[in-house]
Amino acid sequence: MDAKEVYAAKPWLKYYPEDVPETVEIPAISVPELFEQVAGKYGDKTALIFYGKKISYAKLKELIDRFAAALAGLGIKKGDTIALYLLNCPQYIIAYFAAFRIGAKITPISPVYTSHEIRHQIKDSDATTIVCQDILYDNVESAGIAMKNVILTSIHEYLPVLRRLLGKSTLGKDYSKLQVPTPEHRKRAGLLEFQELIKKYPPHPPEVKIEPTRDIAVLPYTGGTTGLPKAAVITHANLVALQAQAKAFWPLFEEGKEVVIAFLPFFHIYGQAVVMFASLSQGFTMVLFTTPDIDDILSAIERYRASAINGVPTMFEYLKEYEKTDRVNWGRLKMISCGADTLHESTIEAWKKRTRSQIVEGYGMTETTGLSHGNPYTRPKRGSFGIPIPNMKAAIVEFEGTRFLPSGEVGEMILNGPNIMQAYWKREEETRDSLIDIDGEKWLRTGDIVSMDEEGYFHFFDRKRDLIKYKGYSVFARHVEEVLFQHPQIKAAGVVGVPDPKVGSLIKAYVVLESEARGKVSEEEIICFCKENLAHYKVPSIIEFRGELPKTDVGKVSRRELREEGEEC
């Protein structure tokens, strides 16, 4: 059996739980049709809990329909783009589904974006309307783009009365200091109010025909390896497919009966598709947080007897040592999952020892609508991000070209499935490079360096762009970071290659020490530690101590920023 036949045989299927099918039928419906089915079935059930405020599925549908009617009343039509510049809140969900209801597409903007980044996304996505958190409006105004409609909303609008009196305590320190535009400013700038629109329009939006496989639902922007981000084109069919695939892969979750903790940001595909949309497409109750306050999250897990929590490595790294972590009965949760970045072995081991529970890793990209792999709930494998979910094909090919590599060899992962994006928005060349044809099938080049073991489990090594070439050797930044994390006085680390004409790239490690070690541990000591635990060509030649490292929007170390800093030196 040649390498291509190995992947075609899907060796991972033998480790599917008995109740998980190889393929699942994808409903030929749009996102609003799917939501309306769920809302009709679970109308009296609580859809959202927002700091104690409960909103039923029936009420949520009414609010969505009212806002959809309002958007139509403002002249927004099928195919238009609406930007969502919001923190996690009920208004995000209302605006998200309302836009779909009238056939518009949405583009989510990160709340931490600068006016320069906002300007790029608004212009690139062709957004003409923006739904904006009032505390973030200054950045929109500074972007200097004339919008047809600017709709402001406050985080306080759906808070319980008592919580509303505290107000800013739900925002966290990064947002609580921001100011909102005055009534005079709002009037002068012609700003619209979310709640006034909700009250003004009845819940009867116009009927719009949506073609799931052709009509775009979301334009989420990827971080970009260099320069400005680009958007993945995600259709209604992509979103609906992912929910059917995930539901089939994790049948331990019962429709209409689960409680999910939702603090991951909705502007990111992980929080949006894997948490928010997955919950609301299955009748779950979602406990919603604006900012990831650890104490609030731990209290909610116990208070509402949560079934599942999705997190990122930095959260579990923090929780494994947090004094209040033991207040939660982690063993009661059906799933504790981690994505968006690689979970270090030291974190996995410490978590299991501390909580007697298991973190299950998965894998997804913006281009895969947030998910492609997961560990089977009956047989998770440590150090692996799992196996392809139903209807997904995965393989490893050479870095340049399309030759399939045998199991165990390291190469670039490619994917095929109904949840794969259609293209990169307005980026024909990038689309051609990423979506390739192999024997009449469309495959996505992920840009990730991966291997598949003999059992069909996949193992992440690094991003292709983070591969460091030193004197002809290939060095995975992640491998060096793993060793650095084993040093008892290192709290965080990021490794990048710094261009050098003699050797190709020098290996540079940015290191954050534990507070008690600062000023006591030297660069030489770190290098000696690496020499004891790494092959000679993998040892960093440059160590730079930092108080903190730049992070991406979902909390992982931003090697791109570190790499850009190194190139400027």
FENLIN-V619541 format. One record per residue. N is the residue number from 1. RES is the residue in three letters. PSI is psi in degrees with one decimal (none if undefined). OMEGA is omega in degrees with one decimal (* if undefined). BURIAL is b if it has 9 or more other C-alpha atoms within 8 Angstrom, else e. Layout:
n:res:psi:omega:burial
N:RES:PSI:OMEGA:BURIAL
N:RES:PSI:OMEGA:BURIAL
This chain:
n:res:psi:omega:burial
1:MET:121.5:180.0:e
2:ASP:173.8:-172.8:e
3:ALA:-43.0:-178.9:b
4:LYS:-39.5:-179.8:b
5:GLU:-31.8:178.3:e
6:VAL:-47.2:-179.8:b
7:TYR:-37.0:179.3:b
8:ALA:-29.1:179.5:e
9:ALA:-10.8:178.4:e
10:LYS:69.0:-177.8:b
11:PRO:-20.0:-179.6:b
12:TRP:-17.8:-176.2:b
13:LEU:-29.9:-179.2:e
14:LYS:-15.1:179.9:e
15:TYR:7.3:170.8:e
16:TYR:138.6:171.5:b
17:PRO:155.5:-175.7:e
18:GLU:-30.6:-176.8:e
19:ASP:14.6:178.2:e
20:VAL:121.3:-178.9:b
21:PRO:158.8:176.4:b
22:GLU:-39.7:178.0:e
23:THR:156.4:178.1:e
24:VAL:146.3:179.2:b
25:GLU:132.2:-179.7:e
26:ILE:119.8:178.4:e
27:PRO:135.3:-179.8:e
28:ALA:62.1:-177.3:e
29:ILE:166.3:178.4:b
30:SER:169.8:178.2:b
31:VAL:-47.9:178.9:b
32:PRO:-34.0:177.2:b
33:GLU:-41.6:178.3:e
34:LEU:-45.4:-179.5:b
35:PHE:-41.0:-179.1:b
36:GLU:-34.5:175.7:b
37:GLN:-45.4:-178.6:e
38:VAL:-44.6:-179.2:b
39:ALA:-35.9:178.0:b
40:GLY:-32.3:-177.9:e
41:LYS:-34.1:-174.1:e
42:TYR:36.7:-175.8:b
43:GLY:-41.6:-176.7:b
44:ASP:-9.8:-177.1:e
45:LYS:149.6:178.6:b
46:THR:122.7:177.8:b
47:ALA:-44.0:-175.7:b
48:LEU:143.1:167.9:b
49:ILE:113.4:-176.0:b
50:PHE:96.0:-177.4:b
51:TYR:41.4:177.9:b
52:GLY:-22.1:177.7:e
53:LYS:124.1:-177.8:b
54:LYS:136.6:177.3:b
55:ILE:122.8:-178.6:b
56:SER:166.5:176.8:b
57:TYR:-38.5:179.6:b
58:ALA:-44.5:179.3:b
59:LYS:-40.2:178.8:b
60:LEU:-42.2:178.2:b
61:LYS:-40.4:178.6:b
62:GLU:-44.7:-180.0:b
63:LEU:-40.0:177.9:b
64:ILE:-46.0:-179.5:b
65:ASP:-38.7:177.8:b
66:ARG:-45.0:-177.5:b
67:PHE:-33.6:175.6:b
68:ALA:-42.7:177.3:b
69:ALA:-38.2:178.5:b
70:ALA:-44.5:179.4:b
71:LEU:-42.9:177.4:b
72:ALA:-39.7:178.4:b
73:GLY:-24.9:178.0:e
74:LEU:0.3:177.4:e
75:GLY:8.1:179.1:e
76:ILE:132.4:-175.0:b
77:LYS:175.3:-179.3:b
78:LYS:134.0:178.8:b
79:GLY:-16.0:178.0:b
80:ASP:158.6:179.4:b
81:THR:130.4:176.7:b
82:ILE:125.7:177.6:b
83:ALA:136.0:175.3:b
84:LEU:110.7:-179.1:b
85:TYR:75.2:-168.7:b
86:LEU:152.5:165.9:b
87:LEU:169.5:174.0:b
88:ASN:126.3:179.5:b
89:CYS:165.4:178.5:b
90:PRO:-33.2:-179.4:b
91:GLN:-31.7:177.7:e
92:TYR:-47.6:-178.6:b
93:ILE:-41.7:179.4:e
94:ILE:-48.9:-178.5:b
95:ALA:-38.0:-178.9:b
96:TYR:-54.3:-177.5:b
97:PHE:-29.4:178.7:b
98:ALA:-40.3:178.1:b
99:ALA:-45.0:178.3:b
100:PHE:-36.1:-175.8:b
101:ARG:-31.7:-179.1:b
102:ILE:12.3:175.0:b
103:GLY:8.4:176.6:b
104:ALA:164.4:174.8:b
105:LYS:155.7:-179.3:b
106:ILE:151.6:171.4:b
107:THR:116.6:-177.0:b
108:PRO:132.1:-179.6:b
109:ILE:134.1:179.5:b
110:SER:133.0:178.9:b
111:PRO:-17.1:-179.4:e
112:VAL:3.7:179.3:e
113:TYR:147.6:174.1:b
114:THR:169.3:179.9:e
115:SER:-32.8:177.8:b
116:HIS:-44.0:-179.9:e
117:GLU:-36.3:177.6:b
118:ILE:-44.0:-179.8:b
119:ARG:-44.4:179.3:b
120:HIS:-47.0:-175.1:b
121:GLN:-39.9:179.5:b
122:ILE:-46.1:-179.1:b
123:LYS:-44.6:-176.0:e
124:ASP:-36.1:-177.2:e
125:SER:-7.4:-176.9:b
126:ASP:28.4:178.9:e
127:ALA:134.8:177.8:b
128:THR:-12.8:178.9:b
129:THR:142.9:176.4:b
130:ILE:133.2:172.1:b
131:VAL:118.8:-165.4:b
132:CYS:138.6:171.4:b
133:GLN:134.4:-175.6:b
134:ASP:-34.1:-179.0:b
135:ILE:-11.5:-179.3:b
136:LEU:-0.6:-172.2:b
137:TYR:-33.5:-178.7:b
138:ASP:-38.8:-179.7:e
139:ASN:-35.2:177.5:b
140:VAL:-44.4:179.3:b
141:GLU:-40.6:-179.9:e
142:SER:-22.0:179.0:e
143:ALA:-24.7:172.8:b
144:GLY:29.8:178.9:e
145:ILE:128.5:178.6:e
146:ALA:119.4:178.9:e
147:MET:146.5:176.6:b
148:LYS:-39.9:-178.3:e
149:ASN:127.4:171.3:b
150:VAL:115.3:-176.0:b
151:ILE:118.7:-178.1:b
152:LEU:145.8:175.2:b
153:THR:153.5:-178.7:b
154:SER:145.4:178.6:e
155:ILE:-21.7:-174.8:e
156:HIS:-12.7:-169.2:e
157:GLU:-29.1:-179.3:e
158:TYR:16.2:174.8:e
159:LEU:150.1:172.2:b
160:PRO:156.6:-175.3:b
161:VAL:-47.1:-178.3:e
162:LEU:-40.2:180.0:e
163:ARG:-31.5:-178.9:b
164:ARG:-30.9:178.2:b
165:LEU:-31.1:177.3:e
166:LEU:-32.0:172.1:e
167:GLY:-89.1:-170.4:b
168:LYS:-13.0:179.5:e
169:SER:-17.6:177.8:e
170:THR:-9.6:-172.4:e
171:LEU:-24.7:-175.7:b
172:GLY:163.8:-172.3:b
173:LYS:-28.7:-176.7:e
174:ASP:-26.4:-176.1:e
175:TYR:-20.5:-172.8:e
176:SER:-19.5:-179.0:b
177:LYS:-8.0:-176.6:e
178:LEU:148.5:-176.9:e
179:GLN:152.4:177.7:e
180:VAL:152.0:178.4:e
181:PRO:143.5:-179.1:b
182:THR:161.9:176.8:e
183:PRO:-37.3:179.5:e
184:GLU:-42.7:179.1:e
185:HIS:-43.2:-180.0:e
186:ARG:-43.8:-178.4:b
187:LYS:-43.7:-178.4:e
188:ARG:-37.8:-177.9:e
189:ALA:-4.4:179.4:e
190:GLY:33.7:-178.1:e
191:LEU:143.1:179.4:b
192:LEU:155.7:-178.9:b
193:GLU:127.2:-178.0:b
194:PHE:-50.6:-175.9:b
195:GLN:-34.2:177.5:e
196:GLU:-37.7:177.4:e
197:LEU:-41.0:178.0:b
198:ILE:-42.5:-178.0:b
199:LYS:-32.1:-173.6:e
200:LYS:-37.0:-171.9:e
201:TYR:136.0:176.1:b
202:PRO:161.8:-177.4:b
203:PRO:55.0:-177.7:b
204:HIS:72.0:178.7:e
205:PRO:161.0:178.5:b
206:PRO:150.1:177.0:e
207:GLU:128.4:-179.0:e
208:VAL:130.1:179.0:e
209:LYS:124.4:-180.0:e
210:ILE:130.6:175.0:e
211:GLU:104.1:-170.4:e
212:PRO:-38.9:-175.9:b
213:THR:-13.7:-176.9:e
214:ARG:-34.1:-173.7:e
215:ASP:131.8:-178.7:b
216:ILE:136.0:175.8:b
217:ALA:-49.4:-172.3:b
218:VAL:143.7:169.9:b
219:LEU:79.8:177.5:b
220:PRO:137.8:-177.3:b
221:TYR:134.3:177.2:b
222:THR:161.9:-176.9:b
223:GLY:-30.4:-178.7:e
224:GLY:132.0:178.9:e
225:THR:-40.1:174.5:e
226:THR:156.1:176.3:e
227:GLY:-153.1:-173.6:e
228:LEU:150.9:-179.5:e
229:PRO:163.1:176.0:e
230:LYS:156.6:-174.6:b
231:ALA:140.2:171.3:b
232:ALA:137.6:178.4:b
233:VAL:108.8:-178.6:b
234:ILE:121.1:-179.4:b
235:THR:171.6:173.3:b
236:HIS:-40.3:-179.5:b
237:ALA:-37.3:177.4:b
238:ASN:-46.7:-179.1:b
239:LEU:-45.2:-179.0:b
240:VAL:-39.0:179.2:b
241:ALA:-46.3:-177.4:b
242:LEU:-40.3:-179.4:b
243:GLN:-39.3:178.2:b
244:ALA:-39.7:179.9:b
245:GLN:-48.7:-178.1:b
246:ALA:-39.8:179.2:b
247:LYS:-39.0:179.7:b
248:ALA:-33.9:-175.8:b
249:PHE:-28.0:-179.9:b
250:TRP:69.2:-177.5:b
251:PRO:-4.4:177.5:b
252:LEU:-17.3:175.7:e
253:PHE:129.2:-178.0:b
254:GLU:127.7:-178.7:e
255:GLU:132.7:176.9:e
256:GLY:4.4:-173.5:b
257:LYS:-3.9:-172.4:b
258:GLU:158.6:175.9:b
259:VAL:123.5:-174.5:b
260:VAL:134.9:176.3:b
261:ILE:125.4:-175.0:b
262:ALA:96.5:175.5:b
263:PHE:-16.5:177.4:b
264:LEU:138.1:-174.4:b
265:PRO:134.5:-177.6:b
266:PHE:-19.1:177.6:b
267:PHE:-22.0:179.4:b
268:HIS:143.8:-174.9:b
269:ILE:-30.0:179.0:b
270:TYR:-53.4:179.2:b
271:GLY:-35.5:-175.4:b
272:GLN:-53.6:-173.0:b
273:ALA:-40.2:-174.1:b
274:VAL:-27.3:-179.6:b
275:VAL:-64.4:-172.8:b
276:MET:-57.1:-176.6:b
277:PHE:-36.1:178.2:b
278:ALA:-40.7:179.7:b
279:SER:-48.2:-174.5:b
280:LEU:-13.6:176.7:b
281:SER:-3.1:179.9:b
282:GLN:10.2:176.9:b
283:GLY:23.5:177.9:b
284:PHE:164.5:170.2:b
285:THR:128.2:-177.9:b
286:MET:121.0:176.3:b
287:VAL:111.0:-165.5:b
288:LEU:134.2:178.7:b
289:PHE:137.8:176.9:b
290:THR:-45.7:177.1:b
291:THR:150.9:-174.2:b
292:PRO:70.0:175.4:e
293:ASP:115.6:-172.6:e
294:ILE:-42.1:-179.0:e
295:ASP:-43.2:178.5:e
296:ASP:-40.7:-179.0:e
297:ILE:-45.8:179.4:b
298:LEU:-41.0:178.6:b
299:SER:-40.2:-178.1:b
300:ALA:-35.7:178.7:b
301:ILE:-43.5:-179.6:b
302:GLU:-44.7:-176.2:b
303:ARG:-43.2:-176.0:e
304:TYR:6.7:179.1:e
305:ARG:60.9:-175.8:e
306:ALA:146.8:178.4:b
307:SER:-32.0:-172.5:b
308:ALA:151.7:172.7:b
309:ILE:134.3:175.8:b
310:ASN:131.6:-178.6:b
311:GLY:-173.8:176.9:b
312:VAL:160.9:-175.3:b
313:PRO:-39.1:-178.2:b
314:THR:-33.8:178.8:e
315:MET:-45.5:-179.6:e
316:PHE:-31.9:175.3:b
317:GLU:-39.4:178.7:b
318:TYR:-45.2:-175.6:e
319:LEU:-29.1:-176.5:e
320:LYS:-18.6:179.8:b
321:GLU:0.1:-175.7:e
322:TYR:137.6:-173.3:e
323:GLU:-28.8:-176.1:e
324:LYS:0.7:-178.0:e
325:THR:-34.2:-177.2:b
326:ASP:-8.8:179.1:e
327:ARG:-13.1:-179.2:e
328:VAL:136.7:172.5:b
329:ASN:84.5:-173.8:b
330:TRP:-29.1:-179.3:e
331:GLY:-18.2:-179.6:e
332:ARG:-23.3:-179.2:e
333:LEU:140.2:178.8:b
334:LYS:-29.7:179.2:b
335:MET:135.4:170.8:b
336:ILE:106.3:-172.2:b
337:SER:155.0:-177.2:b
338:CYS:138.1:177.6:b
339:GLY:-169.6:176.9:b
340:ALA:-18.9:178.0:b
341:ASP:169.6:-179.2:e
342:THR:134.1:177.9:e
343:LEU:124.0:-177.6:b
344:HIS:144.5:-179.7:e
345:GLU:-38.9:-178.7:e
346:SER:-34.9:178.7:e
347:THR:-43.6:179.7:b
348:ILE:-46.8:-177.6:b
349:GLU:-45.4:-179.4:e
350:ALA:-36.8:179.4:b
351:TRP:-45.7:-179.2:b
352:LYS:-40.7:-179.9:b
353:LYS:-38.3:-176.6:e
354:ARG:-42.5:-170.9:e
355:THR:-10.3:-175.9:b
356:ARG:34.3:176.0:b
357:SER:173.6:-171.5:e
358:GLN:132.8:172.3:e
359:ILE:128.3:-179.2:b
360:VAL:126.4:-178.5:b
361:GLU:149.7:174.7:b
362:GLY:-179.2:-177.0:b
363:TYR:140.2:174.3:b
364:GLY:168.0:178.7:b
365:MET:163.6:171.1:b
366:THR:-40.1:-176.8:b
367:GLU:-15.0:177.1:b
368:THR:19.0:-176.9:b
369:THR:25.3:170.3:b
370:GLY:-13.5:-174.7:b
371:LEU:142.6:171.0:b
372:SER:-28.3:-177.7:b
373:HIS:153.1:172.5:b
374:GLY:158.5:175.1:b
375:ASN:130.6:177.4:b
376:PRO:137.5:-173.8:b
377:TYR:-18.0:178.7:e
378:THR:-14.3:-176.7:e
379:ARG:66.0:175.9:e
380:PRO:151.5:179.8:b
381:LYS:123.3:179.8:b
382:ARG:138.4:179.4:e
383:GLY:-0.8:178.2:e
384:SER:143.7:174.3:b
385:PHE:9.9:168.5:b
386:GLY:-152.8:-174.6:b
387:ILE:159.3:-179.6:b
388:PRO:138.8:176.8:b
389:ILE:168.0:-178.3:b
390:PRO:145.9:179.5:b
391:ASN:2.8:179.5:b
392:MET:141.4:169.3:b
393:LYS:143.3:178.9:b
394:ALA:148.7:179.0:b
395:ALA:165.3:176.8:b
396:ILE:127.5:179.5:b
397:VAL:167.8:177.7:b
398:GLU:156.5:-175.7:b
399:PHE:-37.8:176.9:e
400:GLU:124.6:-178.0:e
401:GLY:-168.0:-174.8:e
402:THR:22.5:177.7:e
403:ARG:127.0:-179.5:e
404:PHE:139.4:-179.2:b
405:LEU:146.0:179.6:b
406:PRO:159.4:176.6:b
407:SER:143.0:-179.0:b
408:GLY:-20.8:178.8:e
409:GLU:149.9:-177.2:e
410:VAL:131.4:178.1:b
411:GLY:-159.1:179.1:b
412:GLU:133.5:179.0:b
413:MET:136.6:173.0:b
414:ILE:151.8:-174.0:b
415:LEU:149.2:176.0:b
416:ASN:131.2:179.2:b
417:GLY:168.8:-176.0:e
418:PRO:-9.8:179.3:b
419:ASN:3.6:179.5:b
420:ILE:137.4:-179.5:b
421:MET:163.6:179.9:b
422:GLN:-32.7:-176.4:e
423:ALA:176.4:164.9:b
424:TYR:131.1:-176.6:b
425:TRP:120.1:177.1:b
426:LYS:24.4:-178.5:e
427:ARG:78.7:-175.4:b
428:GLU:-42.3:-177.9:b
429:GLU:-45.4:178.5:e
430:GLU:-35.0:178.0:e
431:THR:-44.4:179.2:b
432:ARG:-36.6:-179.5:e
433:ASP:-31.9:-172.8:e
434:SER:-36.1:179.9:b
435:LEU:103.4:-173.5:b
436:ILE:155.5:179.1:b
437:ASP:126.1:174.2:e
438:ILE:111.1:179.5:e
439:ASP:42.2:175.8:e
440:GLY:3.5:178.6:e
441:GLU:144.1:179.1:e
442:LYS:123.0:179.0:b
443:TRP:144.9:176.1:b
444:LEU:123.5:169.7:b
445:ARG:117.6:-173.2:b
446:THR:-24.2:-173.9:b
447:GLY:8.5:179.9:b
448:ASP:136.4:178.4:b
449:ILE:116.7:-168.0:b
450:VAL:159.2:168.8:b
451:SER:157.0:174.2:b
452:MET:128.7:178.8:b
453:ASP:179.5:-174.2:b
454:GLU:-19.7:179.0:e
455:GLU:-3.0:178.9:e
456:GLY:9.2:175.1:b
457:TYR:143.8:-176.3:b
458:PHE:143.8:-175.8:b
459:HIS:128.9:-176.8:b
460:PHE:137.1:175.0:b
461:PHE:-51.1:-178.1:b
462:ASP:168.9:167.9:b
463:ARG:143.1:-179.4:b
464:LYS:-35.0:-179.3:b
465:ARG:-16.5:-179.1:e
466:ASP:2.7:177.1:b
467:LEU:128.1:-177.5:b
468:ILE:127.8:177.5:b
469:LYS:111.7:-178.5:b
470:TYR:112.7:-179.5:b
471:LYS:36.1:179.3:e
472:GLY:-14.1:177.7:e
473:TYR:148.2:173.0:e
474:SER:122.9:-178.6:e
475:VAL:124.1:176.6:b
476:PHE:120.8:-179.8:b
477:ALA:-38.5:-177.6:b
478:ARG:-38.1:-179.5:b
479:HIS:-40.6:178.2:b
480:VAL:-40.7:178.9:b
481:GLU:-39.3:179.2:b
482:GLU:-41.5:178.8:b
483:VAL:-43.5:178.7:b
484:LEU:-38.0:-179.9:b
485:PHE:-18.9:178.5:b
486:GLN:-15.7:177.6:e
487:HIS:127.5:-173.8:e
488:PRO:-18.4:-177.4:e
489:GLN:6.5:179.3:e
490:ILE:124.0:-177.8:b
491:LYS:-38.1:-179.4:b
492:ALA:156.0:-179.4:b
493:ALA:149.9:174.1:b
494:GLY:132.8:-175.3:b
495:VAL:133.7:179.6:b
496:VAL:167.5:173.9:b
497:GLY:135.9:177.9:b
498:VAL:121.0:-176.1:b
499:PRO:135.1:178.7:e
500:ASP:125.8:-174.9:e
501:PRO:-23.0:-176.3:e
502:LYS:-39.2:-173.4:e
503:VAL:-1.8:-176.5:b
504:GLY:-72.2:175.7:b
505:SER:134.8:171.8:b
506:LEU:147.0:179.2:b
507:ILE:120.7:-179.7:b
508:LYS:132.5:179.1:b
509:ALA:124.9:172.0:b
510:TYR:124.6:-170.7:b
511:VAL:134.5:171.6:b
512:VAL:119.9:-179.4:b
513:LEU:155.5:169.8:b
514:GLU:148.2:-172.9:b
515:SER:-39.6:-177.2:e
516:GLU:-14.2:-177.1:e
517:ALA:-9.2:-175.8:b
518:ARG:129.4:-177.5:e
519:GLY:-7.7:-178.1:e
520:LYS:-31.3:179.8:e
521:VAL:129.2:-176.1:e
522:SER:167.3:175.7:e
523:GLU:-40.6:-178.8:e
524:GLU:-37.7:-180.0:e
525:GLU:-39.1:179.2:e
526:ILE:-43.1:179.9:b
527:ILE:-41.2:177.6:b
528:CYS:-40.0:177.6:e
529:PHE:-42.8:-180.0:b
530:CYS:-39.0:179.4:b
531:LYS:-31.0:179.6:b
532:GLU:-19.1:-171.8:e
533:ASN:0.6:-178.3:e
534:LEU:153.8:170.9:b
535:ALA:151.9:-171.7:e
536:HIS:-36.0:-176.3:e
537:TYR:-9.0:179.1:e
538:LYS:-6.4:-175.6:b
539:VAL:127.8:178.0:b
540:PRO:139.0:176.2:b
541:SER:-13.5:179.2:e
542:ILE:128.5:174.2:e
543:ILE:128.5:175.7:b
544:GLU:122.1:179.0:b
545:PHE:139.4:179.6:e
546:ARG:155.2:173.2:b
547:GLY:-29.5:176.2:e
548:GLU:165.9:-180.0:e
549:LEU:148.2:177.2:b
550:PRO:142.2:-177.7:e
551:LYS:154.2:172.8:b
552:THR:178.6:-178.3:e
553:ASP:-22.8:180.0:e
554:VAL:14.2:169.1:b
555:GLY:8.0:176.5:e
556:LYS:155.2:-179.1:b
557:VAL:130.6:-178.5:b
558:SER:93.6:178.0:b
559:ARG:-29.3:179.4:b
560:ARG:-46.4:179.2:e
561:GLU:-40.3:178.5:e
562:LEU:-39.9:-179.6:b
563:ARG:-41.3:178.8:b
564:GLU:-37.8:177.0:e
565:GLU:-43.7:-179.2:e
566:GLY:-35.3:-178.9:b
567:GLU:-23.6:179.9:e
568:GLU:-19.9:-176.4:e
569:CYS:none:*:e
